[in-house]
Amino acid sequence: MKKNPYSPGILQYIPFFYVIWSDDLVTTSELNVVQKAIDQDDKLSKNEKRNLLDWLHPKNPPSNEELKQWKQVVSNSEVKLVESETYPLATFSQKVVCAYHDTCPFNESLKHIEINLGIQPNHYNHLFDVEVIHEVTSDFYDPEEIDSLLKGKHAEVVDEFRGVLKNDLFNWDIHRTKEAFREVVLKQVQFLAERGYGALAYPKTYGGAEDMEGYAQVFENMMFVDGSLTIKFGVQVGLFGGSIQKLGTQKHHDRYLADAGKANLLGCFAMTETGHGSNVRGIKTTATYDKESDRIIVHTPGKNDNKEYIGNALHSKMASVFAQLIVNGKNQGVHAVLVPLRDSNHELLEGIRVEDNGYKLGLNGVDNGKIWFDQVSVPRENLLNKYGSINDDGSYHSEIKNPNKRFFTMLGTLVGGRICVARAGLGGAKLALAIAVKHALKRRQFNDSIKIQEDLLMDYPSHQLRLTPLIASAYVYHMTLDKMMAVYCDETVPDKRKVETQVAGLKSIITWYANDAIQECREACGGKGYLLENRIADLKGDVDIFTTFEGDNTVLLQLAAKGVLSDFKAEFNSAGFASVLKILGIQISDTLTTINPLYSNKVDKDHLYNPKFHKHAFEYRRRRLTYTLAMRIRNYIKKGIPSYQAFLKVQTHLLSLGKAYSVELAYDTFTDFVADMKDDKNKALFQKLGTLYALHHIREDAAWFVEQGYIGSTKSKAIRQRVERLCTELRPHIGALVDGFGIPEHCISAPIAQ
């Protein structure tokens, strides 16, 4: 029998004490958990309890010599630490006792400590000089259950779609020429359209299922095949077909919508111009009504007034052209007109010029091009006239008299496109994360012992820290976009201005997140991530543009911030803007008085993990930024500076508010979802993901929170440490989390993920 200086009762606690005291993050509340377990352990003698409790004083921790002795005793036991045990550390402790003593029953008190402190193998598998039998990932959580939570009520349509993707036509490959690539993508779009997916969001009368929410989920899943497929499909049925559906009337629906959904009529969405990108209201293309011929003349007036970056430009037969509608010499603002581009032989019609945009950073399977119109004449009926029409007598009529309101109402109908772009970016991030994590769960590198195999990449804390918050964000953004699409599709809420503000901000932070996530995954996979065969390189190129189209992110964040300011003014509308500022100033001051030093430096786990703290932090940031922004604008206007110039002077402030608002919205939406979950097991996992998302974002903006006095340096440090701890706590489930994305195995074609 091996010798050691400890009784069985004390020895069984030694591994736990060593893990606890080797972690600088130990808190009083956590030590109380251990103390309570010892007090309730009826198998310990009074002397053993006294001895153990003496080692639990934060101000008088065990000496370094004592810690070294603990480690030596554990290492000399030669016990193997098995990660796949239900309670790995408690079981390991029991086996250590067995190595030195004849009896070693399992101790329920140790199990209680392991559960309540959230101790995971990653916290201790490098602390002892023992062999660790690693498990790649825990099977505690079922990926299929997680995937079902993400699919929600759309499970049937998503599962059927994933089955369709098994067709060999969707096998991923490297394409060297854009022409060949475009032909493959066109066939893929037509294949899906023929099977009803193109019309999924259209009315049943035109072959659809009236399922815009299901369409958004399908759209994300297309990213698992290829970004070019996703975007070309979106242009055809979401933008071209969607403009007919949302901006046209029954005559347009009857004539074009079914064919657009089946891809029998290939079309494009001609809004953006070379000279005017995000400024849709300022586009120069004109659509002038000629009363004599009863036709509309579409024309590109200047050198840079052509349409550009138009997807489907080389394959399409027709375009939804956005132009300044001029009737009887008066500009009625931007409207959409259907303009035929090619004949039955695919030859360009008279007055139409199209040029290929050529090779791009990504999405080279999409045929982007430039389009010019030289006095192109189309029938009056081609005006998509839901919000503005030309009567038989040649006069213009709209139910919305205010031109500004009419313009924004028209653009508001296209908000679904922004949600879908965000979903596509999210799909790209999920695929990159799945590849990176699967690689990290089999790739080994470095170890300080030649006797033990090298460590998995995923077991390095730095690797966990770079990937795990991104995975948590993917779950938060998935549920948020689901909710946004449900609100957008809710016909009982006709005024879409609020959701337009929300989506503008969310599209920005999610597509930026997607790019950051893909880049992090590329680096996390080293040189392998740079190879085309491993998919991440293509994802980088494809998703990059998502920050620009369907609204430039910087512009959209300002739109979101202005929406927040509008809501802010409306809160006390009857009191007037000046009174609003005064009232909110008092509220902010009252809030500040509650941020006392005790709160600013409160660091216990229960507080830092509490959603009430996260919500308070996010709300405080948003309200503080709103108030200070409004005060700055007011001060500029009081000096006689025009409002437009005032907004320019506070542009970076607007961006900060837009981002703060969007992060808060995403977190609140996710926590609302989690609160309604019925399954306690998965609910606990999702709560932890939400906590990581919140603390990660507070940590990212820690400088601002410290500047405001909202958190002190001690709390800032504790938040950073808690983010790292959460990443290690989620490490055993990392495989289940990326498998929970539901990406079909046949779509994860990267060799490093096999």
C-alpha distance (Angstrom), angle and dihedral (degrees) to the residues before:
residue distance angle dihedral
M1 . . .
K2 3.82 . .
K3 3.80 118.2 .
N4 3.78 128.0 -122.5
P5 3.83 133.9 160.4
Y6 3.81 96.0 -121.8
S7 3.79 135.4 85.1
P8 3.84 117.9 -122.7
G9 3.81 90.6 -104.7
I10 3.80 93.5 55.1
L11 3.81 96.0 36.0
Q12 3.80 92.8 60.0
Y13 3.82 89.0 60.4
I14 3.81 95.5 46.3
P15 3.86 96.6 86.9
F16 3.81 89.4 49.4
F17 3.79 93.6 48.3
Y18 3.78 91.4 47.9
V19 3.82 91.7 51.7
I20 3.82 92.1 46.3
W21 3.80 96.7 48.3
S22 3.78 95.1 42.2
D23 3.82 87.7 61.9
D24 3.81 115.1 78.9
L25 3.79 88.5 -158.2
V26 3.81 94.6 73.7
T27 3.80 110.9 130.1
T28 3.76 135.8 -165.5
S29 3.80 91.8 -108.0
E30 3.81 90.4 54.4
L31 3.78 92.7 48.0
N32 3.81 87.1 51.8
V33 3.81 88.8 58.8
V34 3.81 89.9 55.9
Q35 3.79 92.5 43.8
K36 3.80 91.6 52.1
A37 3.80 91.6 49.8
I38 3.80 91.1 51.5
D39 3.82 92.1 47.2
Q40 3.81 90.1 53.1
D41 3.82 95.5 43.9
D42 3.81 101.7 106.2
K43 3.82 91.9 -175.7
L44 3.81 91.5 69.9
S45 3.79 122.4 87.9
K46 3.82 120.2 -128.6
N47 3.80 90.8 -105.9
E48 3.80 91.6 50.2
K49 3.80 91.3 50.0
R50 3.81 91.1 48.0
N51 3.79 91.1 49.7
L52 3.80 93.6 48.8
L53 3.81 94.2 45.0
D54 3.81 89.9 52.0
W55 3.81 86.9 64.1
L56 3.82 92.3 56.3
H57 3.80 102.0 72.1
P58 3.86 111.1 116.1
K59 3.81 92.0 -155.8
N60 3.79 92.7 48.0
P61 3.82 106.8 36.3
P62 3.80 123.5 176.1
S63 3.80 114.5 -75.5
N64 3.78 121.8 -104.4
E65 3.82 88.6 -111.5
E66 3.82 89.6 55.8
L67 3.83 91.0 49.5
K68 3.80 91.2 50.3
Q69 3.78 90.5 50.8
W70 3.82 91.0 51.1
K71 3.77 90.4 51.4
Q72 3.81 92.3 47.6
V73 3.80 92.8 51.3
V74 3.79 91.8 49.7
S75 3.82 93.4 46.0
N76 3.80 93.5 47.6
S77 3.80 89.6 56.9
E78 3.85 87.5 71.2
V79 3.80 88.7 -148.2
K80 3.80 117.5 157.8
L81 3.78 117.4 -127.0
V82 3.81 109.2 -134.4
E83 3.80 113.6 -159.1
S84 3.79 94.3 -165.1
E85 3.81 94.0 64.1
T86 3.80 113.1 113.2
Y87 3.82 89.9 -120.1
P88 3.81 102.0 19.2
L89 3.82 100.8 -179.2
A90 3.81 95.5 40.8
T91 3.81 90.4 48.2
F92 3.81 90.9 45.9
S93 3.82 90.2 51.3
Q94 3.79 90.4 51.2
K95 3.81 91.0 51.9
V96 3.81 91.0 49.3
V97 3.81 89.0 56.4
C98 3.83 89.3 48.0
A99 3.79 89.7 55.9
Y100 3.82 90.7 60.4
H101 3.81 104.8 27.6
D102 3.79 138.4 43.0
T103 3.81 95.6 -126.1
C104 3.78 125.5 46.2
P105 3.83 114.8 160.2
F106 3.81 118.8 -175.4
N107 3.81 111.2 -94.7
E108 3.82 116.6 -137.9
S109 3.82 90.5 -162.0
L110 3.79 90.2 64.4
K111 3.79 90.0 51.4
H112 3.82 88.2 52.5
I113 3.83 91.1 54.5
E114 3.80 93.1 46.6
I115 3.81 92.4 51.6
N116 3.79 98.6 42.7
L117 3.79 96.4 45.2
G118 3.82 91.5 45.8
I119 3.81 91.0 -128.9
Q120 3.81 111.2 -178.5
P121 3.83 130.4 -172.1
N122 3.80 89.7 -106.7
H123 3.80 88.9 65.8
Y124 3.79 93.7 62.6
N125 3.80 114.7 10.8
H126 3.81 90.8 100.5
L127 3.80 95.7 42.2
F128 3.78 99.0 75.7
D129 3.80 128.4 57.5
V130 3.78 90.6 -125.7
E131 3.76 134.2 110.8
V132 3.79 112.9 -95.9
I133 3.77 118.4 -150.0
H134 3.79 97.7 -146.4
E135 3.74 125.7 -150.7
V136 3.77 115.5 -154.9
T137 3.77 93.8 -139.2
S138 3.78 137.8 -16.0
D139 3.79 122.6 -104.3
F140 3.80 91.8 -151.1
Y141 3.81 90.4 109.1
D142 3.79 122.4 48.7
P143 3.84 113.0 -132.2
E144 3.80 90.7 -153.6
E145 3.80 90.5 57.8
I146 3.80 90.2 49.3
D147 3.80 91.3 47.9
S148 3.80 89.4 51.0
L149 3.79 89.7 54.6
L150 3.80 89.9 53.1
K151 3.79 94.0 46.9
G152 3.79 92.6 46.6
K153 3.79 113.2 165.9
H154 3.81 90.8 -7.9
A155 3.82 94.9 67.5
E156 3.80 95.3 113.3
V157 3.80 96.9 51.9
V158 3.82 92.7 42.1
D159 3.82 94.2 48.6
E160 3.80 91.6 48.0
F161 3.78 90.8 48.9
R162 3.80 92.9 49.9
G163 3.79 87.7 52.7
V164 3.80 90.5 53.8
L165 3.80 89.3 53.7
K166 3.81 89.5 65.6
N167 3.80 88.2 78.4
D168 3.81 111.0 112.4
L169 3.80 89.0 -121.4
F170 3.82 87.9 76.3
N171 3.80 97.1 51.5
W172 3.78 107.8 128.1
D173 3.79 117.8 -118.3
I174 3.80 141.4 165.4
H175 3.81 112.0 -99.3
R176 3.79 118.8 -160.6
T177 3.80 99.9 -173.5
K178 3.78 127.2 48.2
E179 3.81 92.4 -140.8
A180 3.81 94.3 59.0
F181 3.79 91.3 40.4
R182 3.81 91.6 52.4
E183 3.78 92.5 52.3
V184 3.81 91.2 53.4
V185 3.80 92.0 48.7
L186 3.81 92.2 47.3
K187 3.81 90.2 53.9
Q188 3.80 90.2 49.0
V189 3.81 91.8 51.8
Q190 3.80 92.0 48.1
F191 3.81 91.3 47.1
L192 3.82 91.9 54.3
A193 3.80 93.0 42.4
E194 3.79 91.7 52.9
R195 3.81 88.5 55.7
G196 3.78 93.5 55.4
Y197 3.80 101.2 -100.5
G198 3.79 93.3 113.9
A199 3.80 91.7 60.7
L200 3.81 95.7 39.8
A201 3.81 92.9 114.7
Y202 3.83 95.7 37.6
P203 3.82 125.9 97.1
K204 3.80 116.2 -83.4
T205 3.81 89.3 -116.3
Y206 3.80 88.2 70.1
G207 3.78 98.1 44.3
G208 3.78 96.3 -84.8
A209 3.77 137.2 123.5
E210 3.83 98.8 -138.2
D211 3.79 87.6 -124.4
M212 3.80 109.1 136.6
E213 3.80 91.2 156.4
G214 3.80 91.6 54.8
Y215 3.80 89.5 46.0
A216 3.81 90.0 56.7
Q217 3.81 91.0 54.0
V218 3.79 91.5 47.3
F219 3.80 89.3 48.3
E220 3.80 90.9 56.6
N221 3.79 91.4 48.4
M222 3.81 90.5 55.7
M223 3.80 88.0 67.5
F224 3.79 87.7 67.9
V225 3.82 86.7 66.4
D226 3.79 102.3 37.9
G227 3.79 140.5 -38.9
S228 3.80 93.4 -130.7
L229 3.80 91.3 56.3
T230 3.80 90.4 49.8
I231 3.79 95.4 50.7
K232 3.80 97.8 40.9
F233 3.81 89.4 48.8
G234 3.81 89.7 48.6
V235 3.79 92.3 50.0
Q236 3.79 92.6 49.8
V237 3.80 101.6 45.4
G238 3.80 103.8 13.8
L239 3.80 102.9 42.0
F240 3.79 106.0 21.0
G241 3.80 96.4 31.7
G242 3.80 91.1 33.6
S243 3.80 92.5 55.2
I244 3.81 89.5 53.0
Q245 3.80 90.6 47.9
K246 3.82 97.8 44.0
L247 3.81 102.3 32.2
G248 3.80 101.5 29.4
T249 3.78 132.1 72.9
Q250 3.80 132.8 -130.2
K251 3.80 94.8 -74.5
H252 3.80 89.5 58.6
H253 3.79 92.4 43.6
D254 3.79 92.4 50.8
R255 3.77 93.7 48.9
Y256 3.80 104.0 38.5
L257 3.80 116.5 9.0
A258 3.82 100.9 80.5
D259 3.81 91.8 47.1
A260 3.80 91.3 47.9
G261 3.81 90.5 52.6
K262 3.81 92.3 49.3
A263 3.84 90.9 44.8
N264 3.81 88.9 -122.0
L265 3.80 86.4 124.3
L266 3.80 108.1 44.5
G267 3.78 112.1 -155.3
C268 3.78 144.5 170.9
F269 3.79 137.6 -145.8
A270 3.81 109.4 -122.7
M271 3.78 106.2 -168.5
T272 3.83 109.6 114.7
E273 3.81 118.8 77.2
T274 3.78 131.2 -161.7
G275 3.79 91.3 -117.3
H276 3.79 96.9 37.8
G277 3.79 118.5 40.7
S278 3.78 113.7 160.2
N279 3.81 93.7 6.3
V280 3.80 97.6 87.6
R281 3.78 92.7 165.5
G282 3.80 89.4 59.8
I283 3.81 98.5 53.1
K284 3.81 114.3 133.7
T285 3.81 104.6 -151.1
T286 3.80 108.7 112.2
A287 3.78 133.3 -147.9
T288 3.80 105.7 -164.5
Y289 3.78 120.2 -171.3
D290 3.82 113.0 -133.9
K291 3.80 106.8 -157.0
E292 3.80 94.5 -166.5
S293 3.80 94.7 59.2
D294 3.82 93.9 27.3
R295 3.79 88.6 -130.4
I296 3.79 138.3 118.7
I297 3.80 118.7 -120.1
V298 3.82 113.6 -148.5
H299 3.78 114.8 -159.8
T300 3.80 141.6 172.2
P301 3.82 102.6 -142.2
G302 3.81 103.1 -172.1
K303 3.79 145.3 31.2
N304 3.83 95.7 -97.4
D305 3.80 97.7 31.6
N306 3.80 94.3 92.2
K307 3.77 121.8 113.9
E308 3.81 112.7 -101.9
Y309 3.81 141.1 -171.5
I310 3.79 87.3 23.4
G311 3.81 110.4 167.5
N312 3.81 116.2 -138.4
A313 3.82 89.2 20.9
L314 3.81 94.3 136.2
H315 3.81 97.9 40.6
S316 3.80 101.3 39.1
K317 3.77 129.2 102.6
M318 3.82 95.5 -164.8
A319 3.80 139.8 25.5
S320 3.78 134.7 -150.9
V321 3.79 96.4 -136.5
F322 3.79 119.6 -161.8
A323 3.79 111.3 -150.1
Q324 3.77 144.3 151.0
L325 3.81 104.0 -86.5
I326 3.80 111.0 -139.3
V327 3.80 117.4 -168.4
N328 3.81 122.0 176.5
G329 3.79 89.6 -12.4
K330 3.83 94.3 -54.3
N331 3.80 123.3 114.1
Q332 3.81 107.6 -130.6
G333 3.81 93.4 -174.8
V334 3.79 132.9 -110.4
H335 3.80 117.2 -17.4
A336 3.81 133.7 162.1
V337 3.80 122.8 -114.0
L338 3.80 127.7 -173.9
V339 3.80 109.1 -125.8
P340 3.85 122.4 -175.3
L341 3.82 110.7 -132.8
R342 3.81 105.7 -178.1
D343 3.79 141.3 23.3
S344 3.81 128.7 -125.1
N345 3.83 89.8 -80.0
H346 3.80 90.0 54.2
E347 3.79 91.3 -111.1
L348 3.81 117.6 145.4
L349 3.79 114.2 -103.4
E350 3.78 122.8 -122.5
G351 3.81 114.0 -72.0
I352 3.82 93.9 19.0
R353 3.82 122.1 114.2
V354 3.81 122.5 -179.2
E355 3.79 127.9 -177.0
D356 3.78 128.4 -173.1
N357 3.81 114.3 -115.2
G358 3.79 87.3 -144.3
Y359 3.78 127.0 -148.1
K360 3.80 118.6 -5.9
L361 3.80 136.5 -170.4
G362 3.81 87.5 -94.1
L363 3.82 143.8 -20.0
N364 3.80 91.4 64.3
G365 3.79 89.5 157.8
V366 3.81 87.7 69.9
D367 3.81 116.0 83.7
N368 3.80 101.0 -134.4
G369 3.78 116.5 -179.8
K370 3.80 150.0 157.6
I371 3.80 122.0 -103.7
W372 3.81 130.2 -160.9
F373 3.81 126.3 -171.5
D374 3.80 120.8 -154.0
Q375 3.81 108.6 -167.0
V376 3.81 92.4 -46.9
S377 3.81 111.4 -175.6
V378 3.83 121.6 -146.9
P379 3.83 132.1 169.4
R380 3.80 118.5 -89.0
E381 3.82 87.6 -117.4
N382 3.82 89.3 68.4
L383 3.78 90.5 74.4
L384 3.82 107.5 105.5
N385 3.76 92.9 -129.4
K386 3.79 110.0 -178.8
Y387 3.81 91.9 115.8
G388 3.80 101.1 23.0
S389 3.81 133.6 15.8
I390 3.79 142.3 178.4
N391 3.81 112.4 -122.9
D392 3.80 125.3 -137.8
D393 3.81 89.4 -100.6
G394 3.81 90.2 57.6
S395 3.81 97.1 -106.1
Y396 3.80 124.5 130.0
H397 3.80 120.2 -118.3
S398 3.80 134.3 -176.8
E399 3.79 131.8 167.5
I400 3.82 86.4 -143.3
K401 3.78 104.2 69.9
N402 3.79 97.8 -176.7
P403 3.86 108.4 81.6
N404 3.81 93.1 -152.2
K405 3.79 92.8 51.2
R406 3.80 90.0 45.7
F407 3.80 91.6 52.2
F408 3.79 94.9 49.1
T409 3.80 92.3 42.8
M410 3.79 88.9 55.3
L411 3.81 93.0 48.6
G412 3.80 90.7 43.8
T413 3.80 89.9 65.1
L414 3.80 88.1 64.2
V415 3.83 95.0 56.8
G416 3.81 88.9 104.9
G417 3.79 88.0 69.5
R418 3.79 91.3 59.2
I419 3.79 90.7 50.8
C420 3.80 89.8 51.3
V421 3.82 93.0 49.4
A422 3.81 88.8 52.6
R423 3.81 89.3 48.9
A424 3.79 90.9 50.4
G425 3.80 90.4 51.3
L426 3.79 89.2 48.7
G427 3.81 90.0 51.0
G428 3.80 90.3 52.6
A429 3.81 91.0 50.0
K430 3.81 91.5 49.0
L431 3.80 92.1 52.2
A432 3.80 92.4 48.2
L433 3.81 91.1 47.8
A434 3.80 92.2 48.7
I435 3.81 90.8 51.6
A436 3.81 93.4 45.4
V437 3.80 94.4 47.4
K438 3.81 94.7 45.3
H439 3.80 88.2 50.6
A440 3.81 91.4 48.4
L441 3.81 90.8 50.8
K442 3.79 92.2 61.3
R443 3.82 106.1 24.9
R444 3.80 112.9 92.4
Q445 3.76 127.7 -163.1
F446 3.82 137.4 168.9
N447 3.78 132.8 -7.3
D448 3.78 133.6 173.8
S449 3.79 93.4 -129.5
I450 3.79 124.9 68.8
K451 3.80 88.7 -159.9
I452 3.80 94.9 62.6
Q453 3.79 125.6 60.8
E454 3.78 117.3 -106.7
D455 3.80 119.9 -85.9
L456 3.78 125.1 -97.0
L457 3.80 113.3 -107.6
M458 3.79 88.3 -125.4
D459 3.79 90.8 60.6
Y460 3.79 93.2 62.9
P461 3.83 111.2 98.0
S462 3.80 90.5 -138.9
H463 3.80 90.5 56.2
Q464 3.78 91.4 48.1
L465 3.80 90.9 49.5
R466 3.79 93.6 51.5
L467 3.82 96.3 48.8
T468 3.80 110.4 25.6
P469 3.84 98.8 65.8
L470 3.81 87.5 50.1
I471 3.80 90.2 54.5
A472 3.81 90.9 48.6
S473 3.81 88.9 50.7
A474 3.81 90.8 52.0
Y475 3.80 90.0 58.8
V476 3.80 93.0 45.8
Y477 3.80 92.7 49.4
H478 3.81 93.6 44.9
M479 3.79 92.5 58.1
T480 3.79 92.0 41.2
L481 3.80 94.0 53.8
D482 3.81 90.1 46.0
K483 3.79 89.0 56.2
M484 3.82 93.7 45.2
M485 3.79 92.1 53.1
A486 3.81 90.8 48.1
V487 3.81 90.1 53.0
Y488 3.80 91.7 45.3
C489 3.82 90.5 52.2
D490 3.80 94.3 45.9
E491 3.80 104.4 110.9
T492 3.81 91.5 -167.3
V493 3.82 86.4 71.7
P494 3.82 103.1 61.2
D495 3.81 95.2 168.5
K496 3.80 105.4 79.1
R497 3.81 97.6 177.1
K498 3.79 94.2 104.9
V499 3.79 94.8 48.9
E500 3.81 88.9 45.3
T501 3.81 89.0 57.9
Q502 3.80 91.0 46.2
V503 3.80 94.7 48.1
A504 3.81 92.6 46.3
G505 3.79 89.9 60.2
L506 3.79 96.7 38.8
K507 3.80 93.6 49.2
S508 3.80 87.8 54.9
I509 3.80 100.2 48.8
I510 3.81 93.8 39.6
T511 3.81 97.0 50.5
W512 3.82 89.9 45.4
Y513 3.79 88.0 48.8
A514 3.81 90.3 50.3
N515 3.79 92.1 54.0
D516 3.79 92.2 46.9
A517 3.80 91.6 47.5
I518 3.80 93.9 50.3
Q519 3.81 91.5 48.1
E520 3.81 90.7 49.8
C521 3.79 90.0 49.7
R522 3.80 90.9 50.2
E523 3.79 91.0 54.4
A524 3.80 92.9 41.8
C525 3.80 88.9 58.4
G526 3.80 93.1 50.8
G527 3.78 117.0 -155.9
K528 3.80 91.1 -14.4
G529 3.79 89.0 63.5
Y530 3.79 89.0 58.3
L531 3.80 94.1 59.4
L532 3.80 116.2 97.8
E533 3.79 91.7 -136.4
N534 3.80 90.2 67.0
R535 3.81 93.1 61.7
I536 3.83 99.2 -133.8
A537 3.80 93.5 98.5
D538 3.80 91.1 57.2
L539 3.80 91.1 45.4
K540 3.81 89.3 54.1
G541 3.79 92.0 54.2
D542 3.79 95.8 41.0
V543 3.80 99.9 46.9
D544 3.81 95.2 41.9
I545 3.82 92.3 81.8
F546 3.80 92.3 51.8
T547 3.80 87.7 83.6
T548 3.81 88.3 62.5
F549 3.77 112.1 36.2
E550 3.79 124.9 71.7
G551 3.80 83.4 30.3
D552 3.80 130.4 -21.1
N553 3.80 107.9 -96.5
T554 3.79 95.6 -128.7
V555 3.80 90.7 52.0
L556 3.81 92.4 45.2
L557 3.81 93.2 51.0
Q558 3.80 88.8 55.1
L559 3.80 88.9 49.6
A560 3.81 89.3 52.5
A561 3.81 91.9 48.6
K562 3.81 91.8 49.7
G563 3.80 87.8 51.5
V564 3.81 89.1 54.3
L565 3.80 89.8 50.5
S566 3.81 90.2 50.5
D567 3.80 90.7 52.3
F568 3.77 89.0 46.2
K569 3.81 91.9 55.4
A570 3.79 91.3 45.1
E571 3.83 92.3 55.8
F572 3.78 91.3 78.5
N573 3.77 99.1 15.3
S574 3.77 95.7 152.8
A575 3.80 92.0 53.6
G576 3.80 94.8 56.4
F577 3.79 130.8 -122.0
A578 3.83 96.6 -76.2
S579 3.81 91.4 52.3
V580 3.79 89.9 48.0
L581 3.79 90.3 56.8
K582 3.77 91.5 48.5
I583 3.81 93.6 48.8
L584 3.78 93.6 46.1
G585 3.81 90.2 45.9
I586 3.79 88.6 58.5
Q587 3.81 90.4 47.2
I588 3.79 91.6 50.8
S589 3.80 90.5 48.7
D590 3.79 91.0 49.5
T591 3.80 89.3 50.0
L592 3.79 91.1 49.9
T593 3.77 91.8 54.4
T594 3.80 89.1 60.0
I595 3.81 91.1 54.1
N596 3.77 92.6 82.9
P597 3.82 124.3 164.0
L598 3.80 91.1 -97.5
Y599 3.82 90.7 57.6
S600 3.80 94.5 39.0
N601 3.79 90.2 57.8
K602 3.80 100.2 34.2
V603 3.81 103.4 131.7
D604 3.79 109.3 165.6
K605 3.78 117.5 128.8
D606 3.81 95.9 -117.9
H607 3.80 90.6 57.2
L608 3.80 97.6 42.9
Y609 3.81 92.2 47.4
N610 3.82 93.9 45.9
P611 3.84 114.7 110.2
K612 3.81 88.2 -145.4
F613 3.80 89.0 65.8
H614 3.81 92.2 47.5
K615 3.80 92.9 48.6
H616 3.76 92.1 46.3
A617 3.81 91.2 50.9
F618 3.81 93.8 48.5
E619 3.80 93.4 44.2
Y620 3.79 92.0 47.6
R621 3.81 91.2 51.3
R622 3.80 93.1 48.4
R623 3.81 95.0 46.2
R624 3.78 93.2 44.1
L625 3.81 91.9 50.3
T626 3.81 90.5 46.0
Y627 3.77 93.5 51.6
T628 3.80 96.6 45.0
L629 3.81 90.6 45.3
A630 3.80 92.5 51.0
M631 3.80 90.7 47.7
R632 3.81 91.7 51.6
I633 3.81 92.3 49.4
R634 3.81 91.2 47.6
N635 3.80 91.8 50.6
Y636 3.79 91.9 51.0
I637 3.81 92.5 48.1
K638 3.82 90.8 48.4
K639 3.81 87.0 58.2
G640 3.79 89.8 56.9
I641 3.80 96.2 -103.6
P642 3.87 110.7 148.4
S643 3.80 113.8 -108.5
Y644 3.82 92.8 -115.8
Q645 3.81 91.2 55.0
A646 3.80 90.0 44.7
F647 3.79 89.9 56.5
L648 3.79 90.6 49.4
K649 3.80 90.2 54.8
V650 3.82 91.5 54.5
Q651 3.79 96.9 39.4
T652 3.81 96.4 120.2
H653 3.81 88.8 47.3
L654 3.81 88.7 53.6
L655 3.79 90.3 52.9
S656 3.81 91.7 51.5
L657 3.78 91.0 50.7
G658 3.80 92.4 46.7
K659 3.78 91.9 52.9
A660 3.82 93.9 43.7
Y661 3.80 90.8 50.1
S662 3.80 92.4 49.1
V663 3.81 95.6 48.0
E664 3.80 90.2 49.4
L665 3.80 90.9 48.4
A666 3.80 92.2 50.8
Y667 3.80 93.2 48.3
D668 3.81 94.2 46.3
T669 3.80 91.5 48.1
F670 3.80 91.7 50.4
T671 3.80 94.8 47.2
D672 3.80 89.6 50.1
F673 3.80 88.3 54.9
V674 3.81 92.5 47.8
A675 3.80 91.9 48.4
D676 3.82 89.3 59.8
M677 3.82 95.1 49.2
K678 3.79 112.6 117.9
D679 3.79 99.6 -164.0
D680 3.82 107.5 83.0
K681 3.80 94.2 -162.8
N682 3.80 96.5 56.9
K683 3.79 90.2 34.6
A684 3.80 89.9 62.8
L685 3.82 89.9 52.6
F686 3.80 92.9 49.2
Q687 3.81 90.8 46.9
K688 3.79 88.9 55.8
L689 3.82 90.7 49.5
G690 3.80 89.9 51.4
T691 3.80 91.2 48.8
L692 3.78 91.5 51.5
Y693 3.81 91.3 48.8
A694 3.80 91.9 51.0
L695 3.80 97.6 45.1
H696 3.80 91.4 43.6
H697 3.81 90.8 55.8
I698 3.81 93.7 43.8
R699 3.79 87.7 50.0
E700 3.83 91.4 50.2
D701 3.81 90.2 55.0
A702 3.81 95.0 36.2
A703 3.81 92.2 123.8
W704 3.82 90.9 61.4
F705 3.81 93.6 46.2
V706 3.81 90.7 48.9
E707 3.83 91.5 47.8
Q708 3.81 89.5 53.9
G709 3.78 92.5 48.4
Y710 3.80 89.7 -119.5
I711 3.80 92.1 124.9
G712 3.78 129.7 18.9
S713 3.79 127.8 -138.7
T714 3.80 91.5 -96.4
K715 3.78 92.1 54.7
S716 3.79 92.1 43.9
K717 3.79 89.6 55.3
A718 3.80 91.8 46.4
I719 3.82 91.2 51.8
R720 3.80 90.6 51.7
Q721 3.78 90.4 50.2
R722 3.79 92.1 46.6
V723 3.80 91.2 53.4
E724 3.79 88.9 54.6
R725 3.81 91.2 46.1
L726 3.80 92.6 50.6
C727 3.79 90.1 51.6
T728 3.79 90.6 55.5
E729 3.80 91.9 44.7
L730 3.80 89.4 55.2
R731 3.82 93.3 44.9
P732 3.84 95.0 92.5
H733 3.81 89.5 55.4
I734 3.79 99.0 41.1
G735 3.80 93.4 105.6
A736 3.78 92.3 50.3
L737 3.80 90.5 48.8
V738 3.81 95.5 55.8
D739 3.81 91.3 40.2
G740 3.79 85.5 51.7
F741 3.81 88.3 66.9
G742 3.79 84.7 77.6
I743 3.81 96.2 -133.1
P744 3.82 106.3 166.9
E745 3.81 112.9 -114.2
H746 3.79 91.4 -125.5
C747 3.82 88.8 59.1
I748 3.81 94.5 53.7
S749 3.78 91.5 75.8
A750 3.82 97.4 152.5
P751 3.83 108.8 121.9
I752 3.82 91.9 -139.0
A753 3.81 89.5 59.0
Q754 3.79 94.9 53.9
